[in-house]
């Protein structure tokens, strides 16, 4: 930015952010604004010398790069060049080297904090009807992403052991906490795909600070171990999970609450895990009172016909078995949300070639996702629907279509255009197909190319010998 004064820098950042990303004031009546983002950037970066790729400009470009269908750095710099030229500012170089260096200078803690606080601000303006018995439900789930095959990425995020050296890609594992009400990402933990203390349980333990007393943790069978459940319950967090496969359920035992619904005491395992200290193991209670209920699925097309849900919500009069079965079914939203982040926002294959930038790229995707979810929450609030009823891809497309016009119309016409935008977002609903059954097959045939079995460098040498 040309003018080093803070006021003009924020004014230019506001224009750049709204032009290239989206207007954050669409999110729940200005609880998220460019001024708030600029304030957080100033807290993490402090004073910097005046340059074209200042932290504010770099952040705006980074998020626009994530939001774009073409996520290359060259196009991001070209957008900045066009923006500066159109406003009579000195042109910047079309070379992307300066921008790539500026992304490295962004503090590692900046993007995670923006993700945390953006999700919290959206949730504070939510409607009580979006909650489960007035309580916040947090979905826990894990996933993986791949990235370019560079030595630095391989060292930090090793490829799968089944892949030959030079033929695979580094893999990062992450565990995310998702709000069932708004769909926002509350927090995430990122680690390697393999190695000591890199499993989803270890990553989840680093996220315990994001839970609050009276929350409900919703997760699949992988997380329903005695240690995880006890830790959450001792924090005042209730759990609703699927029964793990190595624990036997016998409805003839315990206190009967109804058909296939009872209270039973879980016993602590006898042997201490290697990762757990002796003091932590001794602090675990020997037994834990839990509720188990069997859910039968009679819908055609579902692979699972019955399973057991375990929960610390023991009062059958307050939490009926049908409600708990429906709540566990809502856990599937985690699969849909992660699919939206990885496919709609194209996070399944990352572009950065160093581990620190890989982590920033993941957090940038999560921040863009939260900003879109914030606009969806505002549209849902104004039009009396649930945020989960709205389409994320429809919201993304609508925001992209309205963005240029929002920056072109005079100030007195902005409110009417924003109202039309939110109405359009509320119009695009997710199809109501609760019992749809589809075969798990792919119709389109892949290209008939063989899989890489040797490193590319060796394959080139072999190709030259046969020529």
NORSUL-V923260 format. One record per residue. N is the residue number from 1. SS is DSSP state (~ for helix, > for strand, _ for the rest). PSI is psi in radians with two decimals (NA if undefined). OMEGA is omega as a letter, one per 20 degrees, with the letter a starting at -180 (none if undefined). Layout:
BEGIN
n=[N:N]
ss=[SS:SS]
psi=[PSI:PSI]
omega=[OMEGA:OMEGA]
END
This chain:
BEGIN
n=[1:2:3:4:5:6:7:8:9:10:11:12:13:14:15:16:17:18:19:20:21:22:23:24:25:26:27:28:29:30:31:32:33:34:35:36:37:38:39:40:41:42:43:44:45:46:47:48:49:50:51:52:53:54:55:56:57:58:59:60:61:62:63:64:65:66:67:68:69:70:71:72:73:74:75:76:77:78:79:80:81:82:83:84:85:86:87:88:89:90:91:92:93:94:95:96:97:98:99:100:101:102:103:104:105:106:107:108:109:110:111:112:113:114:115:116:117:118:119:120:121:122:123:124:125:126:127:128:129:130:131:132:133:134:135:136:137:138:139:140:141:142:143:144:145:146:147:148:149:150:151:152:153:154:155:156:157:158:159:160:161:162:163:164:165:166:167:168:169:170:171:172:173:174:175:176:177:178:179:180:181:182:183:184:185:186:187:188:189:190:191:192:193:194:195:196:197:198:199:200:201:202:203:204:205:206:207:208:209:210:211:212:213:214:215:216:217:218:219:220:221:222:223:224:225:226:227:228:229:230:231:232:233:234:235:236:237:238:239:240:241:242:243:244:245:246:247:248:249:250:251:252:253:254:255:256:257:258:259:260:261:262:263:264:265:266:267:268:269:270:271:272:273:274:275:276:277:278:279:280:281:282:283:284:285:286:287:288:289:290:291:292:293:294:295:296:297:298:299:300:301:302:303:304:305:306:307:308:309:310:311:312:313:314:315:316:317:318:319:320:321:322:323:324:325:326:327:328:329:330:331:332:333:334:335:336:337:338:339:340:341:342:343:344:345:346:347:348:349:350:351:352:353:354:355:356:357:358:359:360:361:362:363:364:365:366:367:368:369:370:371:372:373:374:375:376:377:378:379:380:381:382:383:384:385:386:387:388:389:390:391:392:393:394:395:396:397:398:399:400:401:402:403:404:405:406:407:408:409:410:411:412:413:414:415:416:417:418:419:420:421:422:423:424:425:426:427:428:429:430:431:432:433:434:435:436:437:438:439:440:441:442:443:444:445:446:447:448:449:450:451:452:453:454:455:456:457:458:459:460:461:462:463:464:465:466:467]
ss=[_:_:_:_:_:~:~:~:~:~:~:~:~:~:~:~:~:~:~:~:_:_:_:~:~:~:_:_:_:_:_:_:_:~:~:~:~:~:~:~:~:~:~:~:~:_:_:_:_:_:_:_:_:_:~:~:~:~:~:~:~:~:~:~:~:~:~:_:_:_:_:_:~:~:~:~:~:~:~:~:~:~:~:~:~:~:_:_:_:_:_:_:_:_:_:_:~:~:~:~:~:~:~:~:~:_:_:~:~:~:~:~:~:~:~:~:~:~:~:~:~:~:~:~:_:_:_:~:~:~:_:>:_:_:>:_:>:>:>:>:>:>:>:>:>:>:_:_:_:_:~:~:~:~:~:~:_:_:_:_:_:_:_:_:_:_:_:_:_:_:>:>:>:>:>:>:>:>:>:_:_:_:_:_:>:>:>:>:>:>:>:>:_:_:_:_:_:_:_:~:~:~:~:~:~:_:_:~:~:~:_:_:_:_:_:>:>:>:>:_:~:~:~:_:_:~:~:~:~:~:~:~:~:~:_:_:_:>:>:>:>:>:_:_:_:_:_:_:_:_:_:_:_:_:>:>:>:>:_:_:>:>:>:>:>:>:>:_:_:_:_:_:_:_:_:_:_:~:~:~:~:~:~:_:_:_:>:>:>:>:>:>:>:>:>:>:_:_:_:_:_:_:_:_:_:>:>:>:>:>:>:_:_:_:_:_:_:_:_:_:~:~:~:~:~:~:~:~:~:_:_:~:~:~:~:~:~:~:~:~:~:~:~:~:_:_:_:_:>:_:_:_:_:_:~:~:~:~:~:~:~:~:~:~:~:~:~:~:~:~:~:~:~:~:~:~:~:~:~:~:~:~:~:_:_:_:~:~:~:>:_:~:~:~:~:~:~:~:~:~:~:~:~:~:~:~:_:_:_:_:~:~:~:~:~:~:~:~:~:~:~:~:~:~:~:~:~:_:>:_:_:_:_:_:_:_:_:_:_:_:_:_:_:_:_:_:_:_:_:_:_:_:_:_:_:~:~:~:~:~:~:~:~:~:~:~:_]
psi=[2.53:-0.75:2.10:-0.13:2.53:-0.73:-0.81:-0.58:-0.76:-0.65:-0.79:-0.67:-0.70:-0.79:-0.74:-0.75:-0.78:-0.54:-0.64:-0.43:-1.61:2.91:1.89:-0.28:-0.09:-0.30:1.80:1.02:0.94:0.34:-0.37:2.11:2.89:-0.57:-0.70:-0.76:-0.77:-0.61:-0.74:-0.67:-0.75:-0.63:-0.65:-0.52:-0.67:-2.76:2.41:2.77:2.68:2.12:2.89:-0.84:1.19:2.90:-0.68:-0.79:-0.74:-0.73:-0.79:-0.75:-0.71:-0.80:-0.63:-0.60:-0.72:-0.71:-0.37:2.68:-0.56:1.87:0.41:2.68:-0.59:-0.73:-0.62:-0.76:-0.63:-0.64:-0.69:-0.72:-0.77:-0.71:-0.77:-0.74:-0.72:-0.41:0.21:0.30:2.74:2.43:2.55:2.84:2.46:-0.10:2.41:0.02:-0.76:-0.66:-0.74:-0.69:-0.63:-0.61:-0.64:-0.54:-0.27:2.33:2.50:-0.47:-0.15:-0.98:-0.75:-0.69:-0.67:-0.67:-0.83:-0.90:-0.55:-0.73:-0.74:-0.71:-0.63:-0.71:-0.60:-0.40:0.20:3.02:2.49:-0.55:-0.31:-0.23:2.96:1.87:0.63:0.21:2.56:2.30:2.21:2.12:2.32:2.25:2.82:2.86:3.14:2.73:2.67:2.98:3.01:2.56:1.50:2.73:-0.70:-0.77:-0.67:-0.61:-0.72:-0.63:1.36:2.58:2.96:2.48:-0.36:-0.22:2.47:2.63:2.25:-0.09:-0.05:-3.03:2.55:2.56:2.28:2.38:2.49:2.61:2.27:2.59:2.09:2.44:2.17:-0.57:-0.89:-0.32:-0.04:2.66:2.01:-0.66:2.93:2.66:2.35:2.33:-3.10:2.78:-0.28:2.84:3.05:2.33:0.68:0.06:2.99:-0.56:-0.77:-0.69:-0.66:-0.65:-0.44:-0.10:0.06:-0.51:-0.29:-0.22:2.58:2.67:2.46:-0.01:2.85:2.14:2.20:2.10:2.94:-3.00:-0.40:-0.51:0.01:0.71:2.77:-0.75:-0.81:-0.76:-0.76:-0.76:-0.78:-0.76:-0.68:-0.39:-0.06:0.27:2.18:2.80:2.57:1.93:2.92:2.54:2.31:2.66:-0.41:0.18:2.19:2.37:2.19:1.87:-0.01:-0.26:2.94:-2.95:2.05:2.25:-0.28:-3.02:2.16:0.72:2.04:2.91:2.39:2.67:2.13:2.40:2.48:2.48:2.68:-0.69:2.51:2.39:2.63:-0.59:-0.25:2.37:2.80:-0.64:-0.74:-0.67:-0.70:-0.47:-0.27:2.39:2.66:-0.51:2.73:2.21:2.14:2.81:2.35:2.40:2.46:2.35:2.20:2.39:1.95:0.27:2.37:2.54:-0.25:2.30:-0.72:2.23:-0.48:2.64:2.97:2.26:2.31:2.47:2.71:0.08:1.63:-0.37:1.86:-0.37:-0.60:-0.75:1.69:2.81:-0.58:-0.67:-0.75:-0.64:-0.71:-0.63:-0.74:-0.60:-0.55:-0.23:-0.40:-0.34:-0.51:-0.74:-0.71:-0.68:-0.80:-0.65:-0.68:-0.74:-0.73:-0.57:-0.89:-0.74:0.05:0.89:-0.04:-0.57:1.90:2.94:-0.34:2.64:0.06:2.61:-0.69:-0.68:-0.51:-0.80:-0.73:-0.66:-0.70:-0.82:-0.59:-0.70:-0.75:-0.61:-0.78:-0.73:-0.76:-0.65:-0.72:-0.75:-0.58:-0.75:-0.66:-0.68:-0.69:-0.71:-0.70:-0.71:-0.73:-0.50:0.23:0.66:3.00:2.47:-0.56:-0.23:-0.20:2.67:2.20:-0.71:-0.66:-0.70:-0.75:-0.77:-0.67:-0.75:-0.71:-0.69:-0.62:-0.24:-0.81:-0.66:-0.58:-0.53:-0.09:-0.56:2.71:2.83:-0.62:-0.26:-0.02:-0.72:-0.71:-0.66:-0.67:-0.67:-0.70:-0.67:-0.83:-0.60:-0.66:-0.67:-0.74:-0.39:-0.61:1.72:2.70:2.39:2.39:1.52:1.16:-0.51:0.49:2.39:2.11:2.49:2.52:1.22:2.81:2.24:-0.77:2.29:2.47:2.86:2.47:0.92:2.46:2.81:2.60:2.17:-0.24:2.79:2.62:-0.63:-0.73:-0.65:-0.62:-0.75:-0.75:-0.65:-0.67:-0.58:-0.57:-0.22:NA]
omega=[a:a:a:a:a:a:a:r:a:r:r:r:r:r:a:a:a:a:a:a:r:r:a:r:r:a:r:r:r:r:r:a:r:r:r:r:r:r:r:r:r:r:a:a:a:a:r:r:a:r:a:a:r:r:r:r:a:r:r:r:a:a:r:r:r:a:a:r:r:a:a:a:a:a:r:r:r:r:r:r:r:a:a:a:a:a:r:r:r:a:r:r:r:r:a:a:a:r:r:r:r:r:r:a:r:a:a:a:a:a:r:r:r:r:a:a:r:r:a:a:r:a:a:r:r:a:a:a:r:a:r:a:r:a:r:r:r:r:r:r:a:r:r:r:r:a:a:a:r:r:a:r:r:a:a:a:a:r:a:a:r:a:r:r:a:a:a:a:r:a:r:r:r:r:a:r:a:r:r:a:a:a:a:r:a:a:r:r:a:r:r:a:r:a:a:r:r:r:a:r:a:r:r:a:r:a:a:a:a:r:r:r:a:r:r:r:a:a:r:a:a:a:a:r:a:a:a:a:r:a:a:a:r:r:a:a:r:a:r:a:r:a:r:a:a:r:a:r:r:a:r:a:r:r:a:r:a:r:a:a:a:r:a:r:r:r:r:r:a:a:r:r:a:a:a:r:r:a:a:r:r:a:r:r:a:r:r:r:a:r:r:r:a:r:r:a:a:a:r:r:r:a:a:a:r:r:a:r:r:a:r:r:a:a:a:r:r:a:a:a:r:r:a:r:r:r:r:r:r:r:r:r:r:r:a:a:r:r:r:a:a:a:a:r:r:r:a:r:a:a:a:a:r:a:a:r:r:r:r:r:r:a:r:r:a:r:r:r:r:r:r:r:r:r:r:r:r:r:r:a:a:a:r:r:r:r:a:r:a:a:r:r:r:r:r:a:r:r:r:a:a:a:a:a:r:r:a:a:r:a:a:r:a:a:r:r:r:r:r:r:a:r:r:r:r:a:a:a:r:a:r:a:a:a:r:r:a:r:a:a:r:a:a:a:r:r:a:r:r:r:r:a:r:r:a:a:r:r:r:a:r:a:r:a:a:a:none]
END
